[in-house]
Amino acid sequence: MYQVAVIKADYEGWWLFDGWQNDIDKSYEFSTKESMITFYHELLKDMKNKFHSNIEGKYGMTAFYNVCDMEYCEECEESLQIFYTPVMLKNNEILKS
């Protein structure tokens, strides 16, 4: 099974910290790799229009963010930037481009 998932977290999604699966905000399923890749590229275009900023990191992944999209972290006593990182998956494993 192929999926495109969007990780919403206070870190860029390419870091893939333990438990990153718990940070999946949205997920889309596909029966073929080709349809997943097509959707992934369309999603990247849409996110580039929706978000003011993006940064490219490991594995060719892009994290999107708006500067004012912050969440307060009680443990660290400060507001943290929220990032949205789309990723491609095959059988729940990251496909690195």
VMD Tcl script that builds the backbone (N, CA, C; Angstrom):
set m [mol new atoms 291]
animate dup $m
set s [atomselect $m all]
$s set {name element resname resid chain x y z} {
  {N N MET 1 A 0.832 -1.169 0.000}
  {CA C MET 1 A 0.000 0.000 0.000}
  {C C MET 1 A 0.887 1.246 0.000}
  {N N TYR 2 A 0.509 2.217 -0.791}
  {CA C TYR 2 A 1.235 3.482 -0.899}
  {C C TYR 2 A 0.427 4.575 -0.214}
  {N N GLN 3 A 1.137 5.509 0.409}
  {CA C GLN 3 A 0.490 6.617 1.090}
  {C C GLN 3 A 1.302 7.890 0.928}
  {N N VAL 4 A 0.580 9.002 1.002}
  {CA C VAL 4 A 1.202 10.302 1.226}
  {C C VAL 4 A 0.654 10.752 2.573}
  {N N ALA 5 A 1.551 11.097 3.475}
  {CA C ALA 5 A 1.149 11.568 4.798}
  {C C ALA 5 A 1.771 12.936 5.027}
  {N N VAL 6 A 1.078 13.752 5.817}
  {CA C VAL 6 A 1.606 15.060 6.196}
  {C C VAL 6 A 1.894 15.026 7.691}
  {N N ILE 7 A 3.168 15.207 8.019}
  {CA C ILE 7 A 3.588 15.253 9.415}
  {C C ILE 7 A 3.447 16.693 9.902}
  {N N LYS 8 A 2.724 16.877 10.996}
  {CA C LYS 8 A 2.591 18.197 11.631}
  {C C LYS 8 A 3.317 18.110 12.966}
  {N N ALA 9 A 4.387 18.904 13.106}
  {CA C ALA 9 A 5.194 18.799 14.321}
  {C C ALA 9 A 5.991 20.076 14.562}
  {N N ASP 10 A 6.599 20.151 15.739}
  {CA C ASP 10 A 7.449 21.293 16.064}
  {C C ASP 10 A 8.901 21.037 15.654}
  {N N TYR 11 A 9.062 20.215 14.645}
  {CA C TYR 11 A 10.363 19.935 14.038}
  {C C TYR 11 A 10.135 19.646 12.555}
  {N N GLU 12 A 11.163 19.840 11.752}
  {CA C GLU 12 A 11.055 19.510 10.339}
  {C C GLU 12 A 10.908 17.992 10.224}
  {N N GLY 13 A 9.943 17.545 9.434}
  {CA C GLY 13 A 9.575 16.140 9.370}
  {C C GLY 13 A 10.679 15.185 8.947}
  {N N TRP 14 A 11.696 15.676 8.255}
  {CA C TRP 14 A 12.745 14.760 7.781}
  {C C TRP 14 A 13.612 14.217 8.921}
  {N N TRP 15 A 13.474 14.770 10.109}
  {CA C TRP 15 A 14.260 14.248 11.229}
  {C C TRP 15 A 13.754 12.880 11.661}
  {N N LEU 16 A 12.508 12.577 11.385}
  {CA C LEU 16 A 11.937 11.256 11.654}
  {C C LEU 16 A 12.287 10.744 13.051}
  {N N PHE 17 A 12.021 11.589 14.049}
  {CA C PHE 17 A 12.256 11.195 15.430}
  {C C PHE 17 A 11.381 9.995 15.779}
  {N N ASP 18 A 11.790 9.231 16.788}
  {CA C ASP 18 A 10.982 8.105 17.248}
  {C C ASP 18 A 9.556 8.580 17.500}
  {N N GLY 19 A 8.598 7.822 17.004}
  {CA C GLY 19 A 7.196 8.173 17.180}
  {C C GLY 19 A 6.670 9.182 16.185}
  {N N TRP 20 A 7.425 9.430 15.107}
  {CA C TRP 20 A 6.981 10.414 14.112}
  {C C TRP 20 A 5.610 10.056 13.552}
  {N N GLN 21 A 5.267 8.777 13.558}
  {CA C GLN 21 A 3.962 8.344 13.036}
  {C C GLN 21 A 2.810 8.969 13.835}
  {N N ASN 22 A 3.050 9.275 15.099}
  {CA C ASN 22 A 2.025 9.910 15.935}
  {C C ASN 22 A 1.776 11.357 15.533}
  {N N ASP 23 A 2.681 11.934 14.743}
  {CA C ASP 23 A 2.550 13.326 14.316}
  {C C ASP 23 A 1.898 13.454 12.938}
  {N N ILE 24 A 1.402 12.351 12.380}
  {CA C ILE 24 A 0.732 12.413 11.077}
  {C C ILE 24 A -0.595 13.142 11.240}
  {N N ASP 25 A -0.746 14.213 10.483}
  {CA C ASP 25 A -1.944 15.051 10.534}
  {C C ASP 25 A -2.984 14.595 9.513}
  {N N LYS 26 A -2.512 14.219 8.323}
  {CA C LYS 26 A -3.376 13.760 7.232}
  {C C LYS 26 A -2.687 12.617 6.516}
  {N N SER 27 A -3.499 11.728 5.936}
  {CA C SER 27 A -2.947 10.606 5.200}
  {C C SER 27 A -3.849 10.270 4.019}
  {N N TYR 28 A -3.225 9.944 2.887}
  {CA C TYR 28 A -3.949 9.619 1.657}
  {C C TYR 28 A -3.399 8.302 1.123}
  {N N GLU 29 A -4.281 7.381 0.751}
  {CA C GLU 29 A -3.863 6.060 0.292}
  {C C GLU 29 A -3.985 5.930 -1.223}
  {N N PHE 30 A -3.066 5.132 -1.805}
  {CA C PHE 30 A -3.028 4.921 -3.256}
  {C C PHE 30 A -2.726 3.464 -3.556}
  {N N SER 31 A -3.253 2.999 -4.683}
  {CA C SER 31 A -3.017 1.607 -5.058}
  {C C SER 31 A -1.747 1.445 -5.889}
  {N N THR 32 A -1.266 2.539 -6.492}
  {CA C THR 32 A -0.051 2.441 -7.302}
  {C C THR 32 A 0.958 3.512 -6.885}
  {N N LYS 33 A 2.221 3.193 -7.127}
  {CA C LYS 33 A 3.290 4.138 -6.824}
  {C C LYS 33 A 3.157 5.393 -7.687}
  {N N GLU 34 A 2.778 5.202 -8.946}
  {CA C GLU 34 A 2.649 6.331 -9.871}
  {C C GLU 34 A 1.592 7.327 -9.404}
  {N N SER 35 A 0.435 6.829 -8.970}
  {CA C SER 35 A -0.622 7.742 -8.513}
  {C C SER 35 A -0.204 8.443 -7.226}
  {N N MET 36 A 0.547 7.763 -6.361}
  {CA C MET 36 A 1.048 8.394 -5.143}
  {C C MET 36 A 2.013 9.534 -5.487}
  {N N ILE 37 A 2.942 9.266 -6.406}
  {CA C ILE 37 A 3.932 10.279 -6.781}
  {C C ILE 37 A 3.260 11.490 -7.423}
  {N N THR 38 A 2.288 11.259 -8.291}
  {CA C THR 38 A 1.552 12.361 -8.926}
  {C C THR 38 A 0.873 13.216 -7.869}
  {N N PHE 39 A 0.185 12.580 -6.928}
  {CA C PHE 39 A -0.488 13.321 -5.858}
  {C C PHE 39 A 0.512 14.085 -5.001}
  {N N TYR 40 A 1.634 13.450 -4.673}
  {CA C TYR 40 A 2.661 14.084 -3.846}
  {C C TYR 40 A 3.146 15.392 -4.492}
  {N N HIS 41 A 3.400 15.369 -5.787}
  {CA C HIS 41 A 3.868 16.581 -6.469}
  {C C HIS 41 A 2.783 17.651 -6.536}
  {N N GLU 42 A 1.534 17.251 -6.695}
  {CA C GLU 42 A 0.423 18.211 -6.663}
  {C C GLU 42 A 0.293 18.824 -5.274}
  {N N LEU 43 A 0.455 17.988 -4.245}
  {CA C LEU 43 A 0.378 18.474 -2.869}
  {C C LEU 43 A 1.495 19.479 -2.582}
  {N N LEU 44 A 2.706 19.192 -3.058}
  {CA C LEU 44 A 3.811 20.139 -2.874}
  {C C LEU 44 A 3.479 21.498 -3.488}
  {N N LYS 45 A 2.916 21.492 -4.699}
  {CA C LYS 45 A 2.524 22.759 -5.352}
  {C C LYS 45 A 1.488 23.500 -4.525}
  {N N ASP 46 A 0.466 22.772 -4.055}
  {CA C ASP 46 A -0.582 23.392 -3.240}
  {C C ASP 46 A -0.012 23.976 -1.948}
  {N N MET 47 A 0.888 23.242 -1.321}
  {CA C MET 47 A 1.461 23.709 -0.063}
  {C C MET 47 A 2.367 24.913 -0.272}
  {N N LYS 48 A 3.041 24.982 -1.405}
  {CA C LYS 48 A 3.871 26.158 -1.704}
  {C C LYS 48 A 3.015 27.408 -1.823}
  {N N ASN 49 A 1.770 27.245 -2.293}
  {CA C ASN 49 A 0.844 28.379 -2.382}
  {C C ASN 49 A 0.200 28.705 -1.039}
  {N N LYS 50 A -0.009 27.710 -0.207}
  {CA C LYS 50 A -0.704 27.890 1.070}
  {C C LYS 50 A 0.207 28.461 2.159}
  {N N PHE 51 A 1.463 28.043 2.162}
  {CA C PHE 51 A 2.385 28.454 3.214}
  {C C PHE 51 A 3.332 29.525 2.706}
  {N N HIS 52 A 3.733 30.417 3.598}
  {CA C HIS 52 A 4.614 31.526 3.234}
  {C C HIS 52 A 6.074 31.093 3.099}
  {N N SER 53 A 6.450 30.041 3.804}
  {CA C SER 53 A 7.855 29.644 3.822}
  {C C SER 53 A 7.998 28.130 3.726}
  {N N ASN 54 A 9.136 27.703 3.203}
  {CA C ASN 54 A 9.457 26.279 3.191}
  {C C ASN 54 A 10.965 26.118 3.228}
  {N N ILE 55 A 11.366 24.945 3.646}
  {CA C ILE 55 A 12.786 24.645 3.743}
  {C C ILE 55 A 12.982 23.196 3.309}
  {N N GLU 56 A 13.998 22.974 2.490}
  {CA C GLU 56 A 14.271 21.614 2.022}
  {C C GLU 56 A 15.368 21.003 2.880}
  {N N GLY 57 A 15.173 19.723 3.195}
  {CA C GLY 57 A 16.136 19.055 4.061}
  {C C GLY 57 A 16.492 17.672 3.571}
  {N N LYS 58 A 16.768 16.801 4.514}
  {CA C LYS 58 A 17.193 15.441 4.217}
  {C C LYS 58 A 16.202 14.725 3.307}
  {N N TYR 59 A 16.746 13.831 2.519}
  {CA C TYR 59 A 15.972 12.929 1.666}
  {C C TYR 59 A 15.103 13.668 0.640}
  {N N GLY 60 A 15.408 14.930 0.372}
  {CA C GLY 60 A 14.628 15.712 -0.580}
  {C C GLY 60 A 13.265 16.131 -0.054}
  {N N MET 61 A 13.041 16.007 1.253}
  {CA C MET 61 A 11.763 16.387 1.846}
  {C C MET 61 A 11.706 17.890 2.069}
  {N N THR 62 A 10.500 18.428 1.987}
  {CA C THR 62 A 10.281 19.856 2.199}
  {C C THR 62 A 9.347 20.056 3.376}
  {N N ALA 63 A 9.744 20.924 4.304}
  {CA C ALA 63 A 8.897 21.297 5.438}
  {C C ALA 63 A 8.327 22.681 5.152}
  {N N PHE 64 A 7.031 22.822 5.328}
  {CA C PHE 64 A 6.338 24.084 5.080}
  {C C PHE 64 A 5.926 24.696 6.410}
  {N N TYR 65 A 5.910 26.042 6.448}
  {CA C TYR 65 A 5.488 26.710 7.678}
  {C C TYR 65 A 5.091 28.151 7.404}
  {N N ASN 66 A 4.263 28.678 8.310}
  {CA C ASN 66 A 3.935 30.089 8.370}
  {C C ASN 66 A 4.513 30.604 9.680}
  {N N VAL 67 A 5.192 31.719 9.620}
  {CA C VAL 67 A 5.927 32.230 10.778}
  {C C VAL 67 A 5.043 32.354 12.017}
  {N N CYS 68 A 3.794 32.706 11.872}
  {CA C CYS 68 A 2.914 32.911 13.028}
  {C C CYS 68 A 2.266 31.626 13.532}
  {N N ASP 69 A 2.526 30.496 12.891}
  {CA C ASP 69 A 1.928 29.223 13.302}
  {C C ASP 69 A 2.820 28.595 14.377}
  {N N MET 70 A 2.531 28.952 15.621}
  {CA C MET 70 A 3.347 28.517 16.757}
  {C C MET 70 A 2.456 27.793 17.756}
  {N N GLU 71 A 3.066 26.897 18.529}
  {CA C GLU 71 A 2.374 26.244 19.641}
  {C C GLU 71 A 3.253 26.353 20.868}
  {N N TYR 72 A 2.607 26.612 22.002}
  {CA C TYR 72 A 3.358 26.766 23.250}
  {C C TYR 72 A 3.754 25.404 23.804}
  {N N CYS 73 A 5.008 25.286 24.185}
  {CA C CYS 73 A 5.545 24.063 24.786}
  {C C CYS 73 A 5.699 24.319 26.289}
  {N N GLU 74 A 4.859 23.656 27.081}
  {CA C GLU 74 A 4.906 23.830 28.537}
  {C C GLU 74 A 6.246 23.367 29.100}
  {N N GLU 75 A 6.729 22.240 28.593}
  {CA C GLU 75 A 7.972 21.663 29.107}
  {C C GLU 75 A 9.169 22.590 28.895}
  {N N CYS 76 A 9.223 23.241 27.709}
  {CA C CYS 76 A 10.365 24.117 27.422}
  {C C CYS 76 A 10.041 25.592 27.656}
  {N N GLU 77 A 8.784 25.882 28.033}
  {CA C GLU 77 A 8.352 27.236 28.384}
  {C C GLU 77 A 8.606 28.257 27.287}
  {N N GLU 78 A 8.303 27.861 26.055}
  {CA C GLU 78 A 8.409 28.793 24.934}
  {C C GLU 78 A 7.521 28.325 23.791}
  {N N SER 79 A 7.278 29.220 22.861}
  {CA C SER 79 A 6.489 28.882 21.676}
  {C C SER 79 A 7.402 28.290 20.624}
  {N N LEU 80 A 6.922 27.227 19.968}
  {CA C LEU 80 A 7.713 26.548 18.956}
  {C C LEU 80 A 7.037 26.648 17.593}
  {N N GLN 81 A 7.851 26.783 16.563}
  {CA C GLN 81 A 7.353 26.828 15.179}
  {C C GLN 81 A 6.745 25.479 14.823}
  {N N ILE 82 A 5.611 25.502 14.107}
  {CA C ILE 82 A 4.981 24.268 13.637}
  {C C ILE 82 A 5.294 24.093 12.155}
  {N N PHE 83 A 5.723 22.898 11.790}
  {CA C PHE 83 A 6.075 22.549 10.417}
  {C C PHE 83 A 5.133 21.472 9.891}
  {N N TYR 84 A 4.893 21.504 8.590}
  {CA C TYR 84 A 4.072 20.505 7.906}
  {C C TYR 84 A 4.941 19.891 6.814}
  {N N THR 85 A 5.211 18.597 6.931}
  {CA C THR 85 A 6.117 17.924 6.008}
  {C C THR 85 A 5.410 16.758 5.330}
  {N N PRO 86 A 5.159 16.852 4.015}
  {CA C PRO 86 A 4.576 15.705 3.310}
  {C C PRO 86 A 5.647 14.642 3.063}
  {N N VAL 87 A 5.246 13.381 3.239}
  {CA C VAL 87 A 6.161 12.262 3.026}
  {C C VAL 87 A 5.447 11.173 2.236}
  {N N MET 88 A 6.225 10.410 1.476}
  {CA C MET 88 A 5.684 9.270 0.742}
  {C C MET 88 A 6.033 7.998 1.513}
  {N N LEU 89 A 5.070 7.085 1.589}
  {CA C LEU 89 A 5.247 5.845 2.342}
  {C C LEU 89 A 4.873 4.639 1.489}
  {N N LYS 90 A 5.576 3.557 1.735}
  {CA C LYS 90 A 5.194 2.257 1.168}
  {C C LYS 90 A 5.163 1.282 2.335}
  {N N ASN 91 A 4.006 0.701 2.568}
  {CA C ASN 91 A 3.819 -0.210 3.705}
  {C C ASN 91 A 4.311 0.422 5.009}
  {N N ASN 92 A 3.937 1.691 5.203}
  {CA C ASN 92 A 4.255 2.461 6.412}
  {C C ASN 92 A 5.739 2.759 6.606}
  {N N GLU 93 A 6.543 2.591 5.567}
  {CA C GLU 93 A 7.966 2.941 5.615}
  {C C GLU 93 A 8.209 4.132 4.676}
  {N N ILE 94 A 9.052 5.054 5.097}
  {CA C ILE 94 A 9.353 6.233 4.298}
  {C C ILE 94 A 10.040 5.857 2.999}
  {N N LEU 95 A 9.563 6.432 1.893}
  {CA C LEU 95 A 10.248 6.320 0.604}
  {C C LEU 95 A 11.095 7.573 0.454}
  {N N LYS 96 A 12.386 7.417 0.453}
  {CA C LYS 96 A 13.289 8.555 0.348}
  {C C LYS 96 A 13.590 8.813 -1.112}
  {N N SER 97 A 13.358 10.078 -1.522}
  {CA C SER 97 A 13.573 10.404 -2.940}
  {C C SER 97 A 15.009 10.773 -3.237}
}
mol reanalyze $m
mol bondsrecalc $m
mol representation Tube
mol addrep $m
